[in-house]
Amino acid sequence: MQQRSTRTIAVYSLKGGVGKTTLAVNLAWSAAALSNRETLLWDLDGQAASTFLLGGGAKSDEEAQSVFARDVSPSKLIRTTATEGLHLLPADASLRGLDRFFFTLGRKTRLQKLLERIGRDYQRIVLDCPPGLAETSEQVLSAADLIIVPVIPSPLSQRALEEVVAYLDRQGVRRGALLPVFNMVDRRRAMHLSALQANPAWPVIPMASTIEAMSARHEAVGSFAPRSAAGIALAGLWTAIERRLARNARTDAKSD
């Protein structure tokens, strides 16, 4: 059986404020710029932060939610970005009602079917997911090949991760699909250092002014500061993700 080349990476957290969006944008940029893969960043968050960071203001009369209702083809909303090979499926305020739409629709695989359709044109799809655990996140967690969970080294953030793990266990999603990432790490803080020591295998992304600068520059860290501490850490994370995807693909092939 021929393996499909498209892999979907969800950047998801139960909590907000953990750097989910900046991580999603940087990973999507890395897929396109470092791995030379045709990549789509799909902004599923009604706050449209990924859309803002890539300079994707409103350019269409169609609402983002219309893609899920199948009123509009995703190709009509997808835009190019300043990075070659990186495209954006933008978000808008209509996605704030997406949970209610999915609940009313009653179809648990709508997102997965859309990903299969869109995936014909892309090798990597990165999903910037809304926080919380509701209808949208349930569809994301079921459809993604790899789930990146940014975790601030604090008890509350790590508790949120435990809830995600418990949900995946209940749904029968294999644990290999989950990759926690320490994000916004300040090694001067004892609590952060303690958390890193307890989970030494988790990738670490530092708290950095270069990441904060993304909102003003509208580009990924790798575009303007690839040799910074954050740029090096993000590139290393992407390498780890590609390795994990390759390993999971081999496991899937053996089980077929």
N, C-alpha and C positions, 0 to 999 in steps of 0.2 A: 504494500500500500504506500502510495506517495505521500510524504509528509507535507502538510500545508506550511507555507512560509510565513503567514501572518501570525503575529503574536500580540496579544492584548495585555497591556500593563495598566492596572488600576492603581492610582494613588489615592488612598482612602484613609480616613480617620473618623472615629466616633466623635472626637472633639474637634472644635474649630481652634484656630490660633496656634497651630503646630507647624506652620510652614508648608502645608500641603500643596498650595498652588505654586509657590516658587520651585518646589521640588519637581512638580509635574512639568513645568515649563523647561527647567534645566535638563530633565531626562529626555523630553521630546527633542530638544535641541541636540543632545548628545547622540540620540539615535540617528538623526539626519546628518549631523556634521562629523561625528567621530566614527560612526559605523557605516556611513554612506547608504543608509536605508531610506526608502520612501516612507515617510512618517506622517501620521495624522495625530494632532492633539485635539481631542474632543472635550470641550468644556461643558460639563454637565451641571455645573453649579450656577444657580440663578443669580448669584452675586457677580458672575462674569469676570472674575479676577484674572484668570488666565487670558481671557479675551483682551482685557485691558493691558496686561503686561506685554502682549505681542502686538499692541497697537491696533487691535481689531475693533474699531468703533462700528456703530450700526451702519451697514451698507446695503441692507436688504429690507424689503417690505414684509418678508416672510418671518414668522416667529419660529424660534428654535424648537418649540414643542411640536410644531407641525410635522417635523420629521417622524416623530413617534406615532402620530395619527395617520401617517402615510399620505398626508395631503400634499407633501412636498418631498421631492427627491433630495437626499443629503447633498448630492453634487451641486445643487443650486445654491447651497449655503456655504459650502467649503471654499476657503480663500487661501491664496498663497501668502507666505510670510517673507521677511527679508532673508531668511535662511533657505538656501537651496535644498529642496527635498522635504521641507517641513511645511505642512499645510495645517490649517486651523478650521475646525467646525465650531463656530462661536456660540456663546451662550447669550441669553437675554432674560428679562424679567419673567417671561412666560414659563421658564423652567421652575419657577417657584411653585407652580401647581402640578409638577410632574408626578409627585407621589400620589396625589389624588387621581390624576389621569390613569396611572398604572393600576391603582386599586379599582377604579371603575371599569377599566378594560378587562381586568381579570386574567391577563395572559402573562405568565411568568417568564416567557422566553422572548418577548418582543425585542429587548435590547440585544440579546444574543443573535437573533435573526438579522437585525440591522448591522451588527458587527460582521457577520458572515458576508453580507452584501457589500459593505464598504471595504472589507478586507481584500477584495479582489484587486484593489488598486494600491494597497499599502502593505509593507512588510512589518511595520510596527504601528500600533495604535496605542496612544497613551490617554487614559481617561482621568480628567481632573474631577473627582467625585464630590458631591455635597456631603457635609458632615451629617452624623446621625445614622440611625439604623431603622430605615423605613422601606417603602416599596422600591424606590430607585436603587438604594444601596444593596438591597437583596438581589436585584437583577444584576447589578455590577459584580457582586461577589461570586455569583454563580457563573457568570460569563467570562471573567478574566482568567488569563493563563497565569498571571502573577499579580499578587496584591502587595503593593508597597505601603507599609503603615508607618508614617513618621511619628516618632515618639520623643517628646521632650523628656529628659532624664528627671522626672518628678513622679511622685506616687500617683497623682491623679491621671496623668497621661499613661502610665504603665497599667493602671487599673482599666482604662479604656481599651487598651490592647488586649487585656485578658478577656474582656467581654466579646471582642471580635473573635478571638480564638475559640471561645465557648460557642459562639454562633456557628462558626465554620464546622466545628465538631458535630453540632446538632444536625447540620445540613449535609454532613458526609463529604465536605470538601477536603481534599487531601492537604495535609499540613505543609507539604513542599511548595504549595502555591503562595505561601505567606512569607514575606521578608520584612521584618521590623527594621527600621532605620532610626538611629538616634539623630535627632535634628535640633538645630539651634543650641548646640552644645557649648557651654562655657566651662573650660577645664579649671578655672579659678574657683569654681563652686564645689564645695565638698560633696553635696548631694549629687551633682552631675558625675563627679569622679567615682563615687560609690556605685552609681548605676552602671557606668561603663565597666567597672571591674567585675560586676555581677554578670554582665553579658558581653564578654570580650569579642565574641564572633560577630556582633551586629556592626554594620557599617556606621561610620560617624561623620556627620556634616557639622562643621563648626558654626557658631553664631558669627556673622561677619558683615562688615559694612558693605562689601561688594554685593552681597545678596540683597541688602536693603536698597542698593542703588538701582536694582533692576526696574523698580517702579518709575524711576525718572528716565532711564535709558531705553526702556521698552525692548530689552533684549536679554538673552541668557548670559550668565556669568562667563561661560566659555567663550563668548563672542568678544568680550572686552577685558577680561581678567583671567585668562586661562592658567597663568602661573601663580595666581593667588592661592592661599591655603584652601579657600572654598572651591576654587576652580579645579584644583588637583583632587580634592576629596570627591567632588561630583563626578569627575571623569573616572575615578576609581570605582565609585558606586555603579556607574554605568557598565564598566567592565564586569563587575560582579553580577549584575543583572543579566547580561548577555550569557555569561557562563551558566547561570541558574536556568535560563530559558533553554539553553542547549541541553543541559542535563535532564530537565523535565521532558524535553522532546524525545530524548532517547528512552526515557522511562515509559512514555506514552506509546512509543513504537513497539517496545517489547511486550506491552500489555495488550496490543491489538491482535 
